[in-house]
Amino acid sequence: MKLKWESISTLHQNVFLVKVLAAVFITGLAFRFYAVRFGQVSVNEISDPQISPPSVIISENEDLLPIDIEVEKCDLFTGKWIRDPLGPIYTNGSCGVVVDSHQNCITNGRPDSGFLYWKWKPNDCSLPRFDALRFLQLMRNKSWAFIGDSISRNHVESLLCMLSTVEKPVEVYHDEEYRSKRWLFPLHNLTISNIWSPFLVKAAIFEDSSGVSSAAVQLHLDILDNTWTDLFPSIDFAIISSGEWFLKTAVYHENATLVGCHGCPQSSNITDLGFDYAYNTSLRHVMDFIARSNTKGMIFFRTSIPDHFENGEWHNGGTCKKTEPVNEDEVEMKVLNKILRDVEISQFERVVTEMGQEAGHFKLLDFAGMLLTRPDGHPGPYREFRPFDKDKNAKVQNDCLHWCLPGPIDYLNDVILEIIVNG
């Protein structure tokens, strides 16, 4: 009888011990969840007294996925902008001379900072925050090229600023006009180039540094610009884009013959073919070149990005005064931007169909809808340094085409990294 009682007593002690261990384990898990959920801080965040988050209440469920979503079918380009208390991973002061002064909005005196505290949220999946260290590690011994116009320059500066939170780039090349540049990240042997080629085809451009033209552009629609084609075989990753420059007055040539124009005076007796003809013809040759190149690198074509000029355009008083994102039903893409995008989508789909299985390395970046709802992200009058210091009512040229740095354009890099990592 005594032996039986001792066995039962031992059993009770063992059960009690198991319960204690289970309680400790559950408590530990709960503490770990609390620390990760509410206490995580990015090592890349840089505080700046000029940039402070707005006082808003963030919904805890706003960044969660609906339970019926299949993540593997995610469309990274369809979503909405939601509040982000963390803000950008770099500041107006942390990037140095990499940023073009026209896009350094906070330094130039832009008084509001709320536009910095929004992030892109795809409808069907979560989008990880850009990880500069991971990008650099993945791109060790690789080469990148951003090929296009000033929006490409704006984009490459955004990426450089984000990566500079881990390693500072070194400028190793620039052309005579400082429009094409190349940077090196020595610790990772990564090169990133900005190749100036606004038309992607051969062009004679007659304008000064302020963008004022003295004569019509001479465009050779069937001859690609060797500024980028000569470098193309050596590139591991490229983002190619164009668009806005085709709206300029231009004379068109094909097969070394003048064939038409856009915006030319009637007295010239040249047929006005329209900018869409030139853009469609040029992109057809660009896409065909990419298809024939047999490159092993990953090539992106980025659709043109809409501007947000209101009550005018660049040179006639257009402005952009909004200070936060708008809903889709509050904004409509301009007709000219629609035409450019339609040409881009059509040519991309054509060449991908013709390439078949070989098209796996050629991808489309359609950020038009994503950035259409961010009229607040432009420099506006703050493309110049403190434009209203001398006169609060001064008439100042606004920039409603390019993007503040930091700003909404940074989230293009979040999407691109996710595509590279997860396809």
Salt bridges, closest charged atoms under 4 A:
ASP63 OD2 - LYS119 NZ 2.97
GLU70 OE1 - LYS73 NZ 3.86
ASP84 OD2 - ARG129 NH1 3.77
ASP100 OD2 - ARG153 NH2 3.72
ASP112 OD1 - ARG110 NE 2.84
GLU167 OE1 - HIS188 ND1 2.73
GLU207 OE1 - LYS248 NZ 3.36
ASP288 OD1 - ARG350 NH2 3.03
ASP307 OD1 - LYS334 NZ 2.52
GLU310 OE2 - LYS322 NZ 2.99
GLU313 OE2 - LYS334 NZ 3.50
GLU324 OE1 - ARG83 NH2 3.93
GLU332 OE2 - LYS338 NZ 3.33
GLU354 OE1 - ARG350 NH1 3.14
ASP366 OD2 - ARG341 NH2 2.50
ASP376 OD2 - ARG374 NH2 2.82
GLU384 OE2 - HIS102 ND1 3.98
GLU384 OE2 - ARG383 NH1 3.13
ASP389 OD2 - ARG386 NE 2.85
ASP399 OD2 - HIS402 ND1 2.90
